[in-house]
Amino acid sequence: MKKTEMTVAEAKRLVAEMFANGKNPMEQFGITWEEAESIERNNPGLTLKCPEEPLRLYAY
């Protein structure tokens, strides 16, 4: 199996686990959106921040 195929398989497995037993990811982690937002608001350095994606130019 090629590396990209393995990565896709791992991603599918992870997503399936997050939605297992009819739950959504927040329910799987036992947290509400309000609680997650409160944690992020009160501890901005705790949450992962991704830099803006650099501007990409596409040729059409």
CHARMM internal coordinates of N, CA and C (Angstrom, degrees):
IC EDIT
DIST 1 N 1 CA 1.4563
DIST 1 CA 1 C 1.5301
ANGL 1 N 1 CA 1 C 108.16
DIST 1 C 2 N 1.3204
ANGL 1 CA 1 C 2 N 116.06
DIHE 1 N 1 CA 1 C 2 N 134.32
DIST 2 N 2 CA 1.4579
ANGL 1 C 2 N 2 CA 121.28
DIHE 1 CA 1 C 2 N 2 CA 179.72
DIST 2 CA 2 C 1.5216
ANGL 2 N 2 CA 2 C 110.29
DIHE 1 C 2 N 2 CA 2 C -73.77
DIST 2 C 3 N 1.3248
ANGL 2 CA 2 C 3 N 115.25
DIHE 2 N 2 CA 2 C 3 N 158.51
DIST 3 N 3 CA 1.4655
ANGL 2 C 3 N 3 CA 120.26
DIHE 2 CA 2 C 3 N 3 CA -178.11
DIST 3 CA 3 C 1.5277
ANGL 3 N 3 CA 3 C 111.50
DIHE 2 C 3 N 3 CA 3 C -58.61
DIST 3 C 4 N 1.3351
ANGL 3 CA 3 C 4 N 117.95
DIHE 3 N 3 CA 3 C 4 N -42.49
DIST 4 N 4 CA 1.4697
ANGL 3 C 4 N 4 CA 119.28
DIHE 3 CA 3 C 4 N 4 CA 179.89
DIST 4 CA 4 C 1.5199
ANGL 4 N 4 CA 4 C 111.05
DIHE 3 C 4 N 4 CA 4 C -64.76
DIST 4 C 5 N 1.3260
ANGL 4 CA 4 C 5 N 117.83
DIHE 4 N 4 CA 4 C 5 N -36.49
DIST 5 N 5 CA 1.4627
ANGL 4 C 5 N 5 CA 120.72
DIHE 4 CA 4 C 5 N 5 CA 177.28
DIST 5 CA 5 C 1.5218
ANGL 5 N 5 CA 5 C 110.44
DIHE 4 C 5 N 5 CA 5 C -65.40
DIST 5 C 6 N 1.3353
ANGL 5 CA 5 C 6 N 116.57
DIHE 5 N 5 CA 5 C 6 N -38.78
DIST 6 N 6 CA 1.4616
ANGL 5 C 6 N 6 CA 120.41
DIHE 5 CA 5 C 6 N 6 CA 178.23
DIST 6 CA 6 C 1.5212
ANGL 6 N 6 CA 6 C 110.08
DIHE 5 C 6 N 6 CA 6 C -65.81
DIST 6 C 7 N 1.3265
ANGL 6 CA 6 C 7 N 117.07
DIHE 6 N 6 CA 6 C 7 N -41.75
DIST 7 N 7 CA 1.4592
ANGL 6 C 7 N 7 CA 120.88
DIHE 6 CA 6 C 7 N 7 CA -179.93
DIST 7 CA 7 C 1.5225
ANGL 7 N 7 CA 7 C 110.51
DIHE 6 C 7 N 7 CA 7 C -63.22
DIST 7 C 8 N 1.3175
ANGL 7 CA 7 C 8 N 117.52
DIHE 7 N 7 CA 7 C 8 N -43.25
DIST 8 N 8 CA 1.4640
ANGL 7 C 8 N 8 CA 121.34
DIHE 7 CA 7 C 8 N 8 CA 178.19
DIST 8 CA 8 C 1.5251
ANGL 8 N 8 CA 8 C 109.71
DIHE 7 C 8 N 8 CA 8 C -63.39
DIST 8 C 9 N 1.3217
ANGL 8 CA 8 C 9 N 117.72
DIHE 8 N 8 CA 8 C 9 N -42.75
DIST 9 N 9 CA 1.4665
ANGL 8 C 9 N 9 CA 121.31
DIHE 8 CA 8 C 9 N 9 CA 179.03
DIST 9 CA 9 C 1.5257
ANGL 9 N 9 CA 9 C 110.73
DIHE 8 C 9 N 9 CA 9 C -62.68
DIST 9 C 10 N 1.3351
ANGL 9 CA 9 C 10 N 117.33
DIHE 9 N 9 CA 9 C 10 N -42.05
DIST 10 N 10 CA 1.4644
ANGL 9 C 10 N 10 CA 121.09
DIHE 9 CA 9 C 10 N 10 CA 178.17
DIST 10 CA 10 C 1.5206
ANGL 10 N 10 CA 10 C 110.81
DIHE 9 C 10 N 10 CA 10 C -64.07
DIST 10 C 11 N 1.3207
ANGL 10 CA 10 C 11 N 117.20
DIHE 10 N 10 CA 10 C 11 N -41.37
DIST 11 N 11 CA 1.4667
ANGL 10 C 11 N 11 CA 121.00
DIHE 10 CA 10 C 11 N 11 CA 179.52
DIST 11 CA 11 C 1.5217
ANGL 11 N 11 CA 11 C 110.47
DIHE 10 C 11 N 11 CA 11 C -63.61
DIST 11 C 12 N 1.3224
ANGL 11 CA 11 C 12 N 117.11
DIHE 11 N 11 CA 11 C 12 N -43.39
DIST 12 N 12 CA 1.4686
ANGL 11 C 12 N 12 CA 120.59
DIHE 11 CA 11 C 12 N 12 CA 178.57
DIST 12 CA 12 C 1.5249
ANGL 12 N 12 CA 12 C 111.05
DIHE 11 C 12 N 12 CA 12 C -62.35
DIST 12 C 13 N 1.3368
ANGL 12 CA 12 C 13 N 116.64
DIHE 12 N 12 CA 12 C 13 N -41.38
DIST 13 N 13 CA 1.4648
ANGL 12 C 13 N 13 CA 120.70
DIHE 12 CA 12 C 13 N 13 CA 178.89
DIST 13 CA 13 C 1.5278
ANGL 13 N 13 CA 13 C 110.47
DIHE 12 C 13 N 13 CA 13 C -63.65
DIST 13 C 14 N 1.3367
ANGL 13 CA 13 C 14 N 117.03
DIHE 13 N 13 CA 13 C 14 N -43.70
DIST 14 N 14 CA 1.4613
ANGL 13 C 14 N 14 CA 121.56
DIHE 13 CA 13 C 14 N 14 CA -179.75
DIST 14 CA 14 C 1.5288
ANGL 14 N 14 CA 14 C 111.09
DIHE 13 C 14 N 14 CA 14 C -62.63
DIST 14 C 15 N 1.3265
ANGL 14 CA 14 C 15 N 116.74
DIHE 14 N 14 CA 14 C 15 N -45.12
DIST 15 N 15 CA 1.4662
ANGL 14 C 15 N 15 CA 120.43
DIHE 14 CA 14 C 15 N 15 CA 179.54
DIST 15 CA 15 C 1.5232
ANGL 15 N 15 CA 15 C 110.00
DIHE 14 C 15 N 15 CA 15 C -63.96
DIST 15 C 16 N 1.3306
ANGL 15 CA 15 C 16 N 117.41
DIHE 15 N 15 CA 15 C 16 N -41.74
DIST 16 N 16 CA 1.4669
ANGL 15 C 16 N 16 CA 120.59
DIHE 15 CA 15 C 16 N 16 CA 178.52
DIST 16 CA 16 C 1.5233
ANGL 16 N 16 CA 16 C 110.84
DIHE 15 C 16 N 16 CA 16 C -60.81
DIST 16 C 17 N 1.3295
ANGL 16 CA 16 C 17 N 117.40
DIHE 16 N 16 CA 16 C 17 N -40.43
DIST 17 N 17 CA 1.4682
ANGL 16 C 17 N 17 CA 120.84
DIHE 16 CA 16 C 17 N 17 CA 178.14
DIST 17 CA 17 C 1.5212
ANGL 17 N 17 CA 17 C 111.43
DIHE 16 C 17 N 17 CA 17 C -65.25
DIST 17 C 18 N 1.3325
ANGL 17 CA 17 C 18 N 117.25
DIHE 17 N 17 CA 17 C 18 N -38.45
DIST 18 N 18 CA 1.4665
ANGL 17 C 18 N 18 CA 120.02
DIHE 17 CA 17 C 18 N 18 CA -178.26
DIST 18 CA 18 C 1.5231
ANGL 18 N 18 CA 18 C 111.91
DIHE 17 C 18 N 18 CA 18 C -68.05
DIST 18 C 19 N 1.3346
ANGL 18 CA 18 C 19 N 116.90
DIHE 18 N 18 CA 18 C 19 N -26.02
DIST 19 N 19 CA 1.4599
ANGL 18 C 19 N 19 CA 120.56
DIHE 18 CA 18 C 19 N 19 CA -179.34
DIST 19 CA 19 C 1.5307
ANGL 19 N 19 CA 19 C 111.99
DIHE 18 C 19 N 19 CA 19 C -108.86
DIST 19 C 20 N 1.3312
ANGL 19 CA 19 C 20 N 117.90
DIHE 19 N 19 CA 19 C 20 N 18.09
DIST 20 N 20 CA 1.4644
ANGL 19 C 20 N 20 CA 122.00
DIHE 19 CA 19 C 20 N 20 CA -178.47
DIST 20 CA 20 C 1.5244
ANGL 20 N 20 CA 20 C 111.44
DIHE 19 C 20 N 20 CA 20 C -66.84
DIST 20 C 21 N 1.3092
ANGL 20 CA 20 C 21 N 115.69
DIHE 20 N 20 CA 20 C 21 N 153.38
DIST 21 N 21 CA 1.4687
ANGL 20 C 21 N 21 CA 123.58
DIHE 20 CA 20 C 21 N 21 CA 176.01
DIST 21 CA 21 C 1.5217
ANGL 21 N 21 CA 21 C 112.81
DIHE 20 C 21 N 21 CA 21 C 57.94
DIST 21 C 22 N 1.3249
ANGL 21 CA 21 C 22 N 117.09
DIHE 21 N 21 CA 21 C 22 N 29.85
DIST 22 N 22 CA 1.4596
ANGL 21 C 22 N 22 CA 121.07
DIHE 21 CA 21 C 22 N 22 CA 176.95
DIST 22 CA 22 C 1.5171
ANGL 22 N 22 CA 22 C 114.66
DIHE 21 C 22 N 22 CA 22 C 71.01
DIST 22 C 23 N 1.3320
ANGL 22 CA 22 C 23 N 117.17
DIHE 22 N 22 CA 22 C 23 N 14.65
DIST 23 N 23 CA 1.4666
ANGL 22 C 23 N 23 CA 120.83
DIHE 22 CA 22 C 23 N 23 CA 179.94
DIST 23 CA 23 C 1.5173
ANGL 23 N 23 CA 23 C 110.09
DIHE 22 C 23 N 23 CA 23 C -100.93
DIST 23 C 24 N 1.3352
ANGL 23 CA 23 C 24 N 115.55
DIHE 23 N 23 CA 23 C 24 N 158.01
DIST 24 N 24 CA 1.4608
ANGL 23 C 24 N 24 CA 119.83
DIHE 23 CA 23 C 24 N 24 CA 173.19
DIST 24 CA 24 C 1.5304
ANGL 24 N 24 CA 24 C 108.00
DIHE 23 C 24 N 24 CA 24 C -95.35
DIST 24 C 25 N 1.3340
ANGL 24 CA 24 C 25 N 118.01
DIHE 24 N 24 CA 24 C 25 N 169.14
DIST 25 N 25 CA 1.4650
ANGL 24 C 25 N 25 CA 119.77
DIHE 24 CA 24 C 25 N 25 CA -177.10
DIST 25 CA 25 C 1.5315
ANGL 25 N 25 CA 25 C 114.24
DIHE 24 C 25 N 25 CA 25 C -55.85
DIST 25 C 26 N 1.3183
ANGL 25 CA 25 C 26 N 117.85
DIHE 25 N 25 CA 25 C 26 N -39.25
DIST 26 N 26 CA 1.4680
ANGL 25 C 26 N 26 CA 119.41
DIHE 25 CA 25 C 26 N 26 CA -179.71
DIST 26 CA 26 C 1.5277
ANGL 26 N 26 CA 26 C 110.25
DIHE 25 C 26 N 26 CA 26 C -64.16
DIST 26 C 27 N 1.3253
ANGL 26 CA 26 C 27 N 117.31
DIHE 26 N 26 CA 26 C 27 N -40.25
DIST 27 N 27 CA 1.4654
ANGL 26 C 27 N 27 CA 120.59
DIHE 26 CA 26 C 27 N 27 CA 177.91
DIST 27 CA 27 C 1.5250
ANGL 27 N 27 CA 27 C 110.64
DIHE 26 C 27 N 27 CA 27 C -66.27
DIST 27 C 28 N 1.3350
ANGL 27 CA 27 C 28 N 117.26
DIHE 27 N 27 CA 27 C 28 N -37.16
DIST 28 N 28 CA 1.4661
ANGL 27 C 28 N 28 CA 120.70
DIHE 27 CA 27 C 28 N 28 CA 178.65
DIST 28 CA 28 C 1.5275
ANGL 28 N 28 CA 28 C 110.65
DIHE 27 C 28 N 28 CA 28 C -61.69
DIST 28 C 29 N 1.3385
ANGL 28 CA 28 C 29 N 116.73
DIHE 28 N 28 CA 28 C 29 N -37.45
DIST 29 N 29 CA 1.4591
ANGL 28 C 29 N 29 CA 120.59
DIHE 28 CA 28 C 29 N 29 CA -179.91
DIST 29 CA 29 C 1.5206
ANGL 29 N 29 CA 29 C 112.48
DIHE 28 C 29 N 29 CA 29 C -86.34
DIST 29 C 30 N 1.3376
ANGL 29 CA 29 C 30 N 117.45
DIHE 29 N 29 CA 29 C 30 N -5.88
DIST 30 N 30 CA 1.4602
ANGL 29 C 30 N 30 CA 121.04
DIHE 29 CA 29 C 30 N 30 CA 177.57
DIST 30 CA 30 C 1.5148
ANGL 30 N 30 CA 30 C 113.62
DIHE 29 C 30 N 30 CA 30 C 70.79
DIST 30 C 31 N 1.3239
ANGL 30 CA 30 C 31 N 116.87
DIHE 30 N 30 CA 30 C 31 N 37.59
DIST 31 N 31 CA 1.4591
ANGL 30 C 31 N 31 CA 120.82
DIHE 30 CA 30 C 31 N 31 CA -178.17
DIST 31 CA 31 C 1.5306
ANGL 31 N 31 CA 31 C 108.85
DIHE 30 C 31 N 31 CA 31 C -139.87
DIST 31 C 32 N 1.3178
ANGL 31 CA 31 C 32 N 116.32
DIHE 31 N 31 CA 31 C 32 N 149.84
DIST 32 N 32 CA 1.4611
ANGL 31 C 32 N 32 CA 120.81
DIHE 31 CA 31 C 32 N 32 CA 177.34
DIST 32 CA 32 C 1.5242
ANGL 32 N 32 CA 32 C 109.04
DIHE 31 C 32 N 32 CA 32 C -96.89
DIST 32 C 33 N 1.3332
ANGL 32 CA 32 C 33 N 115.95
DIHE 32 N 32 CA 32 C 33 N 164.52
DIST 33 N 33 CA 1.4641
ANGL 32 C 33 N 33 CA 119.56
DIHE 32 CA 32 C 33 N 33 CA 176.86
DIST 33 CA 33 C 1.5240
ANGL 33 N 33 CA 33 C 110.31
DIHE 32 C 33 N 33 CA 33 C -62.31
DIST 33 C 34 N 1.3206
ANGL 33 CA 33 C 34 N 116.72
DIHE 33 N 33 CA 33 C 34 N -37.59
DIST 34 N 34 CA 1.4677
ANGL 33 C 34 N 34 CA 119.96
DIHE 33 CA 33 C 34 N 34 CA 179.36
DIST 34 CA 34 C 1.5238
ANGL 34 N 34 CA 34 C 110.80
DIHE 33 C 34 N 34 CA 34 C -62.14
DIST 34 C 35 N 1.3408
ANGL 34 CA 34 C 35 N 116.53
DIHE 34 N 34 CA 34 C 35 N -41.86
DIST 35 N 35 CA 1.4661
ANGL 34 C 35 N 35 CA 119.88
DIHE 34 CA 34 C 35 N 35 CA 178.57
DIST 35 CA 35 C 1.5307
ANGL 35 N 35 CA 35 C 110.94
DIHE 34 C 35 N 35 CA 35 C -65.78
DIST 35 C 36 N 1.3235
ANGL 35 CA 35 C 36 N 116.59
DIHE 35 N 35 CA 35 C 36 N -41.55
DIST 36 N 36 CA 1.4648
ANGL 35 C 36 N 36 CA 120.31
DIHE 35 CA 35 C 36 N 36 CA 179.02
DIST 36 CA 36 C 1.5254
ANGL 36 N 36 CA 36 C 110.85
DIHE 35 C 36 N 36 CA 36 C -63.05
DIST 36 C 37 N 1.3256
ANGL 36 CA 36 C 37 N 116.76
DIHE 36 N 36 CA 36 C 37 N -42.88
DIST 37 N 37 CA 1.4652
ANGL 36 C 37 N 37 CA 120.44
DIHE 36 CA 36 C 37 N 37 CA 178.46
DIST 37 CA 37 C 1.5193
ANGL 37 N 37 CA 37 C 111.24
DIHE 36 C 37 N 37 CA 37 C -64.55
DIST 37 C 38 N 1.3243
ANGL 37 CA 37 C 38 N 117.39
DIHE 37 N 37 CA 37 C 38 N -38.41
DIST 38 N 38 CA 1.4573
ANGL 37 C 38 N 38 CA 121.40
DIHE 37 CA 37 C 38 N 38 CA 178.72
DIST 38 CA 38 C 1.5297
ANGL 38 N 38 CA 38 C 110.76
DIHE 37 C 38 N 38 CA 38 C -64.66
DIST 38 C 39 N 1.3283
ANGL 38 CA 38 C 39 N 116.46
DIHE 38 N 38 CA 38 C 39 N -43.25
DIST 39 N 39 CA 1.4670
ANGL 38 C 39 N 39 CA 120.53
DIHE 38 CA 38 C 39 N 39 CA 178.36
DIST 39 CA 39 C 1.5242
ANGL 39 N 39 CA 39 C 109.90
DIHE 38 C 39 N 39 CA 39 C -60.90
DIST 39 C 40 N 1.3278
ANGL 39 CA 39 C 40 N 116.45
DIHE 39 N 39 CA 39 C 40 N -45.68
DIST 40 N 40 CA 1.4647
ANGL 39 C 40 N 40 CA 120.08
DIHE 39 CA 39 C 40 N 40 CA -179.42
DIST 40 CA 40 C 1.5208
ANGL 40 N 40 CA 40 C 111.42
DIHE 39 C 40 N 40 CA 40 C -64.79
DIST 40 C 41 N 1.3179
ANGL 40 CA 40 C 41 N 116.66
DIHE 40 N 40 CA 40 C 41 N -41.91
DIST 41 N 41 CA 1.4702
ANGL 40 C 41 N 41 CA 121.03
DIHE 40 CA 40 C 41 N 41 CA -179.08
DIST 41 CA 41 C 1.5301
ANGL 41 N 41 CA 41 C 110.90
DIHE 40 C 41 N 41 CA 41 C -65.39
DIST 41 C 42 N 1.3359
ANGL 41 CA 41 C 42 N 117.42
DIHE 41 N 41 CA 41 C 42 N -41.20
DIST 42 N 42 CA 1.4633
ANGL 41 C 42 N 42 CA 121.39
DIHE 41 CA 41 C 42 N 42 CA -176.15
DIST 42 CA 42 C 1.5261
ANGL 42 N 42 CA 42 C 113.61
DIHE 41 C 42 N 42 CA 42 C -84.56
DIST 42 C 43 N 1.3288
ANGL 42 CA 42 C 43 N 117.54
DIHE 42 N 42 CA 42 C 43 N -17.69
DIST 43 N 43 CA 1.4662
ANGL 42 C 43 N 43 CA 122.12
DIHE 42 CA 42 C 43 N 43 CA -178.59
DIST 43 CA 43 C 1.5251
ANGL 43 N 43 CA 43 C 109.86
DIHE 42 C 43 N 43 CA 43 C -137.44
DIST 43 C 44 N 1.3201
ANGL 43 CA 43 C 44 N 118.43
DIHE 43 N 43 CA 43 C 44 N 67.36
DIST 44 N 44 CA 1.4634
ANGL 43 C 44 N 44 CA 119.74
DIHE 43 CA 43 C 44 N 44 CA -174.20
DIST 44 CA 44 C 1.5239
ANGL 44 N 44 CA 44 C 114.10
DIHE 43 C 44 N 44 CA 44 C -59.08
DIST 44 C 45 N 1.3069
ANGL 44 CA 44 C 45 N 118.58
DIHE 44 N 44 CA 44 C 45 N -28.13
DIST 45 N 45 CA 1.4578
ANGL 44 C 45 N 45 CA 120.77
DIHE 44 CA 44 C 45 N 45 CA 179.34
DIST 45 CA 45 C 1.5141
ANGL 45 N 45 CA 45 C 113.30
DIHE 44 C 45 N 45 CA 45 C -77.98
DIST 45 C 46 N 1.3263
ANGL 45 CA 45 C 46 N 117.28
DIHE 45 N 45 CA 45 C 46 N -13.38
DIST 46 N 46 CA 1.4592
ANGL 45 C 46 N 46 CA 121.88
DIHE 45 CA 45 C 46 N 46 CA -177.32
DIST 46 CA 46 C 1.5211
ANGL 46 N 46 CA 46 C 112.10
DIHE 45 C 46 N 46 CA 46 C -77.98
DIST 46 C 47 N 1.3054
ANGL 46 CA 46 C 47 N 116.28
DIHE 46 N 46 CA 46 C 47 N -32.90
DIST 47 N 47 CA 1.4581
ANGL 46 C 47 N 47 CA 119.89
DIHE 46 CA 46 C 47 N 47 CA -176.27
DIST 47 CA 47 C 1.5187
ANGL 47 N 47 CA 47 C 110.70
DIHE 46 C 47 N 47 CA 47 C -89.77
DIST 47 C 48 N 1.3088
ANGL 47 CA 47 C 48 N 115.84
DIHE 47 N 47 CA 47 C 48 N 151.94
DIST 48 N 48 CA 1.4524
ANGL 47 C 48 N 48 CA 121.99
DIHE 47 CA 47 C 48 N 48 CA -178.77
DIST 48 CA 48 C 1.5146
ANGL 48 N 48 CA 48 C 109.97
DIHE 47 C 48 N 48 CA 48 C -77.80
DIST 48 C 49 N 1.2772
ANGL 48 CA 48 C 49 N 116.15
DIHE 48 N 48 CA 48 C 49 N 128.01
DIST 49 N 49 CA 1.4588
ANGL 48 C 49 N 49 CA 121.69
DIHE 48 CA 48 C 49 N 49 CA 176.66
DIST 49 CA 49 C 1.5212
ANGL 49 N 49 CA 49 C 108.06
DIHE 48 C 49 N 49 CA 49 C -113.58
DIST 49 C 50 N 1.3033
ANGL 49 CA 49 C 50 N 116.65
DIHE 49 N 49 CA 49 C 50 N 128.66
DIST 50 N 50 CA 1.4598
ANGL 49 C 50 N 50 CA 121.41
DIHE 49 CA 49 C 50 N 50 CA 178.01
DIST 50 CA 50 C 1.5187
ANGL 50 N 50 CA 50 C 108.67
DIHE 49 C 50 N 50 CA 50 C -98.65
DIST 50 C 51 N 1.3219
ANGL 50 CA 50 C 51 N 116.77
DIHE 50 N 50 CA 50 C 51 N 132.54
DIST 51 N 51 CA 1.4672
ANGL 50 C 51 N 51 CA 118.08
DIHE 50 CA 50 C 51 N 51 CA 176.89
DIST 51 CA 51 C 1.5188
ANGL 51 N 51 CA 51 C 109.44
DIHE 50 C 51 N 51 CA 51 C -64.54
DIST 51 C 52 N 1.3087
ANGL 51 CA 51 C 52 N 115.06
DIHE 51 N 51 CA 51 C 52 N 155.04
DIST 52 N 52 CA 1.4586
ANGL 51 C 52 N 52 CA 119.43
DIHE 51 CA 51 C 52 N 52 CA 178.13
DIST 52 CA 52 C 1.5251
ANGL 52 N 52 CA 52 C 109.32
DIHE 51 C 52 N 52 CA 52 C -58.24
DIST 52 C 53 N 1.3026
ANGL 52 CA 52 C 53 N 115.26
DIHE 52 N 52 CA 52 C 53 N 141.31
DIST 53 N 53 CA 1.4591
ANGL 52 C 53 N 53 CA 119.50
DIHE 52 CA 52 C 53 N 53 CA 178.76
DIST 53 CA 53 C 1.5224
ANGL 53 N 53 CA 53 C 108.67
DIHE 52 C 53 N 53 CA 53 C -65.22
DIST 53 C 54 N 1.3225
ANGL 53 CA 53 C 54 N 116.96
DIHE 53 N 53 CA 53 C 54 N 132.96
DIST 54 N 54 CA 1.4682
ANGL 53 C 54 N 54 CA 118.29
DIHE 53 CA 53 C 54 N 54 CA 179.31
DIST 54 CA 54 C 1.5249
ANGL 54 N 54 CA 54 C 110.21
DIHE 53 C 54 N 54 CA 54 C -60.88
DIST 54 C 55 N 1.3012
ANGL 54 CA 54 C 55 N 114.78
DIHE 54 N 54 CA 54 C 55 N 149.73
DIST 55 N 55 CA 1.4552
ANGL 54 C 55 N 55 CA 120.70
DIHE 54 CA 54 C 55 N 55 CA 179.97
DIST 55 CA 55 C 1.5209
ANGL 55 N 55 CA 55 C 109.50
DIHE 54 C 55 N 55 CA 55 C -60.33
DIST 55 C 56 N 1.3158
ANGL 55 CA 55 C 56 N 115.64
DIHE 55 N 55 CA 55 C 56 N 128.46
DIST 56 N 56 CA 1.4580
ANGL 55 C 56 N 56 CA 120.25
DIHE 55 CA 55 C 56 N 56 CA 178.33
DIST 56 CA 56 C 1.5225
ANGL 56 N 56 CA 56 C 108.85
DIHE 55 C 56 N 56 CA 56 C -112.55
DIST 56 C 57 N 1.2902
ANGL 56 CA 56 C 57 N 114.48
DIHE 56 N 56 CA 56 C 57 N 137.80
DIST 57 N 57 CA 1.4543
ANGL 56 C 57 N 57 CA 120.11
DIHE 56 CA 56 C 57 N 57 CA 177.80
DIST 57 CA 57 C 1.5261
ANGL 57 N 57 CA 57 C 108.13
DIHE 56 C 57 N 57 CA 57 C -104.01
DIST 57 C 58 N 1.2939
ANGL 57 CA 57 C 58 N 115.79
DIHE 57 N 57 CA 57 C 58 N 131.96
DIST 58 N 58 CA 1.4574
ANGL 57 C 58 N 58 CA 120.77
DIHE 57 CA 57 C 58 N 58 CA -179.38
DIST 58 CA 58 C 1.5225
ANGL 58 N 58 CA 58 C 109.64
DIHE 57 C 58 N 58 CA 58 C -114.88
DIST 58 C 59 N 1.3035
ANGL 58 CA 58 C 59 N 116.29
DIHE 58 N 58 CA 58 C 59 N 138.22
DIST 59 N 59 CA 1.4644
ANGL 58 C 59 N 59 CA 121.49
DIHE 58 CA 58 C 59 N 59 CA 176.66
DIST 59 CA 59 C 1.5207
ANGL 59 N 59 CA 59 C 108.27
DIHE 58 C 59 N 59 CA 59 C -95.65
DIST 59 C 60 N 1.3170
ANGL 59 CA 59 C 60 N 115.45
DIHE 59 N 59 CA 59 C 60 N 130.73
DIST 60 N 60 CA 1.4666
ANGL 59 C 60 N 60 CA 120.24
DIHE 59 CA 59 C 60 N 60 CA 178.66
DIST 60 CA 60 C 1.5029
ANGL 60 N 60 CA 60 C 109.79
DIHE 59 C 60 N 60 CA 60 C -115.74
END
COOR INIT
IC SEED 1 N 1 CA 1 C
IC BUILD
